[in-house]
Amino acid sequence: MAISSNLQNAFVSRMTAQAAAELGQVHMLIQQTTLQEASQDTRNSPFSSGPGKIDTAAIYKLLKARGQN
């Protein structure tokens, strides 16, 4: 899980100064995040076709359209 693991291991060690600064900001945000197991996971996506469902056809159409640019 990204929140409980060390993100440094997920990136190439030769980061630019800007990338290192952005990673530091992400790390600070993650440290401030508290997960609550009792709360229900809700996902808001334009590709949702109902609770817990994803409209893969819409994603496929989007990917095909982006490849034709």
Backbone hydrogen bonds, N-H to C=O, Kabsch-Sander energy under -0.5 kcal/mol:
donor,donor_aa,acceptor,acceptor_aa,energy
5,S,1,M,-1.5
7,L,5,S,-0.7
9,N,6,N,-1.3
10,A,7,L,-1.9
11,F,8,Q,-1.1
15,M,13,S,-1.2
20,A,16,T,-2.5
21,A,17,A,-2.1
22,E,18,Q,-2.5
23,L,19,A,-2.5
24,G,20,A,-2.0
25,Q,21,A,-1.9
26,V,22,E,-2.4
27,H,23,L,-2.7
28,M,24,G,-2.1
29,L,25,Q,-2.2
30,I,26,V,-2.5
31,Q,27,H,-2.2
32,Q,28,M,-1.3
33,T,30,I,-1.2
37,E,35,L,-0.6
39,S,36,Q,-1.0
42,T,40,Q,-0.6
45,S,43,R,-0.7
48,S,45,S,-1.6
49,S,53,K,-1.4
50,G,53,K,-0.6
53,K,50,G,-2.3
55,D,47,F,-4.3
56,T,54,I,-1.3
59,I,55,D,-1.4
60,Y,56,T,-2.6
61,K,57,A,-2.4
62,L,58,A,-2.1
63,L,59,I,-2.5
64,K,60,Y,-2.5
65,A,61,K,-2.4
66,R,62,L,-2.3
67,G,63,L,-1.5
68,Q,64,K,-0.6
68,Q,65,A,-0.8
69,N,66,R,-1.0
